[in-house]
């Protein structure tokens, strides 16, 4: 089911901060897990973050009357006001999530196919920096096959990242950068001698 960017922004804006915090919490759980240092395949990281996103979402929206975590057919995600189903996925630079092309996966990405009786399908996409050490992209999109129809940049539309930053005092340098790196040679001055000329004290 196709929905407009304007409609989605107006309807879901109250939950943008929640979505950003949930993704960041899930990623923090990954960084603090015993698996992060020994990861052998990026699928492990994606699965842990996905699991922790749902875990935190269930607790966060436990008493919410509008948003709930629900499984629909083969997928689990957020259902908002019985109008939108949002699944969280990692994506590459083009904001396209990767899925093995099963029949159900192809159908999910086809916005012209009504899978959930009029409930629109959206994706909450996150991306990582080049080192995989921080979330640098959180975007709400509607996809149709291999094309992104529209995208809402949640990091730009919310203050969540600003709230997460802890300001650190700047320490003024005590000297110029070059002098902190290059140490001057010691002056070759002879120590004053004491005692007799033959060196005896």
N, C-alpha and C positions, 0 to 999 in steps of 0.2 A: 504494500500500500504506500503510495507516494504522499509525502507531507512536505509543506514548505518550510524553509529555514526560519522565516518570520514566525510562523505558527509554533514551531518547536521552541524557539527562543522565548517567546511570550509565555508558553505553558510551563517550560522546565527551568527557567531562570532561577526560581527560588531554590533549586536543588543543585545548581552548578557548583557551589562551594562544597557541598556534601560529596559530590562526585570526585572533585579534585582531592579532597582530604582522604577519601577511601582509597583512591589509587596510590597516593603517597604513603598511606599507612601500610598498604599491602607490599609496596616496594621496600619500605623500611624493614618489615618483617623478613623479607628475603635477604636483605643485607645482613641482618642479625642472625640469620639461620646458620646451622652448621654446614649447610650444603653450598653456600655461596663460594667459599674458598676452594671447594673441590669440584665445581661444576664441570661436567664433561660434555654437556650438550645444552644449547640454549633453550631447548624444550623444557628442561627441568626448571629453569628460572621462570619461564612463562607459566608453567603449571602451578608453581608455588604462589606466584603473584595472583593468578586467577583465583586460586583457592582462598587466599587470604582476603582478597577483595570481597568475595561472597560472605566469608566469615564475618568481617567487619560490617558489611552492609546489613546482614541479618540482625546484628546487635543494634546498629544505629537506627534502623527503621522498625524496630520491634513493635513499637506502639504507634507508629505512623498510620493514619487512616488512608493515605493517598499512595504511598510508595511501599512496595513489598518485594522481597526476593522470592522468585518463583521459577519453577522449571516448566517450560512449555515445549512439548515434544522432546527433542534431543538436546535442548539448550537451557541453560540457567542464566538468569540475569535479573535486572530490575524491571518491574512492571509499575508504571506510573499512571494513576487515574484510569486504569483499564484501557488506556489509549495507546501507550507506547511500551514496547519491549526493548530494553537496552542491554546488550551483552558487551562485556568488557574484553578487549583484545589488544595484543601488541601488534604494531604495524611498522612498516618501513617508511622511508622518506616520502613515498607517494600516498601515505595514509591508507593503504590497502592491507587489510588483514590477510594472513595466509591460512588456507584451509585445504586439506586433502580434498580433491574434487569429487566427493561422493555426490549422489543424486540429491541428498538432503542439503548438503553444503551449497551446491549450486542453486537450489531453490531458495535458500535463505538469502543469498545475495541478489536474487532477482526481485526487485521491488514491485514488479507487476504481478507477482504471485501472492495471493492472500493465504498465508499459512495459519493465521491465528484469528480468524473471524473478525477482520477489520482492525486489528491491533497493528499499528505501524512498527516496523523493525528498524532500530537504530544501532549504531555501534559507538561505544565509548573507547576511543583509540588512545593508547599511550605509546610514546617513543622514548628511547634512552639516548644519552650522549654517546660519543664515540668509544668511550671507555666502559660503558655499561655501568657507571657508578652513580648516575642520577637520572631522574625522570625530567626530560626537557620538552615534552610535548604531551598535552592532554586535549583531545579534540573529540567533539560529538559530531558524528557524520551520518548521512544516509547514503548508502551505496546501492548502485544498480549494476549488477554484473561486475565488470572490471572498471567501473567508473564511479568516482565520488561526485554525487550530485551537488552537495553543499557541505560545508564544514564550519563548525563553531569552535573557535579557539578558546577553551575554557580558562587557560592560564591568563589570557588577556582580559577576559570578561569578569574575572574574580580577583579578590585580594588574597586568596589563600596562600600563594607563594610568598607574598610580602609578610604575612603573619607568621610564616614558618622561619623567617630569617632572623637570627639573633645578632644584633649589631655588636661588633667587636671593636674595642678602642684601637686606634691607629697609633703605633709606637713610632715617634719620630726617629729617623736614623741618627746615630751619634757621630757619623762621619760620612764622607763621600763614598759611594759604592765602590770605586776603584781601590780606595785605601782599606776597605774592609776585606777585599779579596787579596790584594797584593801586599805582602808584608815587606817592609824595608829591611835591607841587610843591616846587621849590627855593625856598628863602627868598630874597626880593627884598632882599638886602643890598647896599649900595653898596660897591664896592671902595675901599680907602683910596687917596687921591690923593697923588701925589708931584710935586714940581716947583712951577712957578709957577701962579698962578690962571688964566692964559690957556691952560693945558694943556700948555705947553712943558716938556720934560724938562730 
